[in-house]
Amino acid sequence: MTETAPIRHSLVGISPKAYEHPADRAATAALASIPMMDAVVRKLIELGYERALRDSLLGNAIKIGPDQLPEVFETFEEAQRTLDMPERYDLYVTQMPFANAGAIGAGKPVVVVNSGLVALLDADELKTVLAHEVGHILSDHVLYRTALMILMSVGEAVRLPLLGSLPLMAVRSALLEWFRAAELSSDRAAALVVRDPLVVCRTLMSLAAGRPSKDLSLDAFMRQSIEYREHGDAFDRLSRFFRNLELTHALPVRRVQEVMEWVRGGDYDRIIGGDYRTRDQDVNVRAEAGDAVDYYTERFRTILGDAGETVSSAGDRLSDWIRGGGRG
């Protein structure tokens, strides 16, 4: 009789609300509160762009399984078991030289990792990245993530009548703001899976440098993160803020700071010790996030307002465009 590999640790029934970053919870609630935002996002995906995105990412990819890169497959399985995922998801590796990964799909998500990432990272670091993507799925980030990926790829490459008639670049800006916050939550999920927050920091260091972590100094990178936070005057900090607006991910040095501040606050040890919110417990996201929801709601409304239209109007125009057969 064959034996199933033992689960080293499993956070049974853990809710993503147990570890989500407050900025993520607030930004997600704010996005959901914008009239027609979900409708616009879902219609973007219904147009078939997600299928094209999947084709472009997965057309030449390899599905990982027990008989295809089995060590990577087992690492992915362990991450899913640790976060007690309600179902299992597919994992693909695709030939791209730069190190990256993503969870995509509005229905049942898939995780795609680039070959450059698999070649760069050691076993614990690869587990960190895979757990990070599983965390995105558990937090239900994939709907907005997929919409942003569509806007980042299709919107830049194809001149559609749709792009000229809708404030989709404003939607893109709002999604980018949310995306950066969501990354902080998934870093926490990764720390819970690998059981060592410093491995998360080491992984971020390696990804930032594009070099194996064995060639780098984590202590020096941690000092660099402190230097970045404390460097410059008010003008420098404001300049950084505007430079970051077009980024999909918060800067690695900031992500390191956020992970370690979370650990120092005691939540990491509390969750590892078994004290955490579970999925069967109701949660008032707006009450938990407090005033931050109002902050992000107003911020997103300002972003969208700058485009000269409301998201509700965007939804109406998109519906008209679809009914018209896609004619501009």
ChimeraX attribute file (.defattr): number of C-alpha atoms within 10 A of each C-alpha:
attribute: neighborCount
match mode: 1-to-1
recipient: residues
	/A:1	3
	/A:2	4
	/A:3	5
	/A:4	6
	/A:5	8
	/A:6	7
	/A:7	11
	/A:8	9
	/A:9	17
	/A:10	18
	/A:11	20
	/A:12	15
	/A:13	16
	/A:14	22
	/A:15	20
	/A:16	24
	/A:17	21
	/A:18	17
	/A:19	23
	/A:20	22
	/A:21	22
	/A:22	20
	/A:23	20
	/A:24	26
	/A:25	24
	/A:26	27
	/A:27	28
	/A:28	24
	/A:29	19
	/A:30	22
	/A:31	22
	/A:32	13
	/A:33	13
	/A:34	17
	/A:35	15
	/A:36	18
	/A:37	19
	/A:38	17
	/A:39	17
	/A:40	23
	/A:41	21
	/A:42	16
	/A:43	17
	/A:44	20
	/A:45	20
	/A:46	13
	/A:47	12
	/A:48	10
	/A:49	19
	/A:50	20
	/A:51	13
	/A:52	15
	/A:53	19
	/A:54	14
	/A:55	12
	/A:56	11
	/A:57	19
	/A:58	17
	/A:59	11
	/A:60	12
	/A:61	19
	/A:62	15
	/A:63	16
	/A:64	19
	/A:65	17
	/A:66	10
	/A:67	9
	/A:68	11
	/A:69	13
	/A:70	12
	/A:71	14
	/A:72	20
	/A:73	18
	/A:74	16
	/A:75	18
	/A:76	26
	/A:77	22
	/A:78	23
	/A:79	28
	/A:80	23
	/A:81	20
	/A:82	21
	/A:83	24
	/A:84	18
	/A:85	19
	/A:86	10
	/A:87	8
	/A:88	15
	/A:89	16
	/A:90	16
	/A:91	21
	/A:92	20
	/A:93	23
	/A:94	18
	/A:95	14
	/A:96	14
	/A:97	13
	/A:98	15
	/A:99	18
	/A:100	15
	/A:101	21
	/A:102	20
	/A:103	26
	/A:104	26
	/A:105	20
	/A:106	20
	/A:107	8
	/A:108	13
	/A:109	21
	/A:110	21
	/A:111	19
	/A:112	25
	/A:113	24
	/A:114	20
	/A:115	19
	/A:116	18
	/A:117	22
	/A:118	20
	/A:119	13
	/A:120	20
	/A:121	23
	/A:122	16
	/A:123	12
	/A:124	17
	/A:125	24
	/A:126	22
	/A:127	26
	/A:128	34
	/A:129	26
	/A:130	27
	/A:131	29
	/A:132	28
	/A:133	30
	/A:134	28
	/A:135	30
	/A:136	23
	/A:137	23
	/A:138	21
	/A:139	20
	/A:140	15
	/A:141	22
	/A:142	22
	/A:143	19
	/A:144	24
	/A:145	24
	/A:146	24
	/A:147	24
	/A:148	23
	/A:149	19
	/A:150	20
	/A:151	20
	/A:152	15
	/A:153	12
	/A:154	16
	/A:155	17
	/A:156	11
	/A:157	9
	/A:158	9
	/A:159	10
	/A:160	14
	/A:161	12
	/A:162	18
	/A:163	16
	/A:164	11
	/A:165	13
	/A:166	21
	/A:167	21
	/A:168	21
	/A:169	17
	/A:170	22
	/A:171	25
	/A:172	22
	/A:173	19
	/A:174	23
	/A:175	23
	/A:176	22
	/A:177	24
	/A:178	26
	/A:179	22
	/A:180	22
	/A:181	24
	/A:182	27
	/A:183	23
	/A:184	24
	/A:185	27
	/A:186	28
	/A:187	28
	/A:188	27
	/A:189	31
	/A:190	26
	/A:191	23
	/A:192	27
	/A:193	27
	/A:194	21
	/A:195	16
	/A:196	14
	/A:197	23
	/A:198	16
	/A:199	18
	/A:200	29
	/A:201	25
	/A:202	25
	/A:203	26
	/A:204	24
	/A:205	22
	/A:206	26
	/A:207	20
	/A:208	13
	/A:209	11
	/A:210	15
	/A:211	13
	/A:212	16
	/A:213	19
	/A:214	11
	/A:215	8
	/A:216	14
	/A:217	12
	/A:218	19
	/A:219	9
	/A:220	9
	/A:221	19
	/A:222	18
	/A:223	11
	/A:224	13
	/A:225	18
	/A:226	14
	/A:227	12
	/A:228	12
	/A:229	12
	/A:230	10
	/A:231	11
	/A:232	10
	/A:233	8
	/A:234	9
	/A:235	9
	/A:236	10
	/A:237	15
	/A:238	10
	/A:239	10
	/A:240	11
	/A:241	11
	/A:242	10
	/A:243	10
	/A:244	15
	/A:245	15
	/A:246	13
	/A:247	14
	/A:248	21
	/A:249	18
	/A:250	18
	/A:251	14
	/A:252	18
	/A:253	21
	/A:254	14
	/A:255	23
	/A:256	25
	/A:257	16
	/A:258	17
	/A:259	22
	/A:260	17
	/A:261	12
	/A:262	16
	/A:263	16
	/A:264	11
	/A:265	11
	/A:266	10
	/A:267	16
	/A:268	24
	/A:269	15
	/A:270	12
	/A:271	16
	/A:272	16
	/A:273	10
	/A:274	12
	/A:275	14
	/A:276	20
	/A:277	17
	/A:278	16
	/A:279	14
	/A:280	9
	/A:281	8
	/A:282	8
	/A:283	13
	/A:284	7
	/A:285	15
	/A:286	16
	/A:287	11
	/A:288	14
	/A:289	18
	/A:290	13
	/A:291	12
	/A:292	20
	/A:293	25
	/A:294	16
	/A:295	13
	/A:296	21
	/A:297	22
	/A:298	14
	/A:299	16
	/A:300	23
	/A:301	19
	/A:302	14
	/A:303	19
	/A:304	23
	/A:305	14
	/A:306	12
	/A:307	15
	/A:308	11
	/A:309	13
	/A:310	22
	/A:311	25
	/A:312	15
	/A:313	15
	/A:314	21
	/A:315	20
	/A:316	16
	/A:317	16
	/A:318	21
	/A:319	15
	/A:320	13
	/A:321	16
	/A:322	15
	/A:323	10
	/A:324	10
	/A:325	8
	/A:326	14
	/A:327	11
	/A:328	11
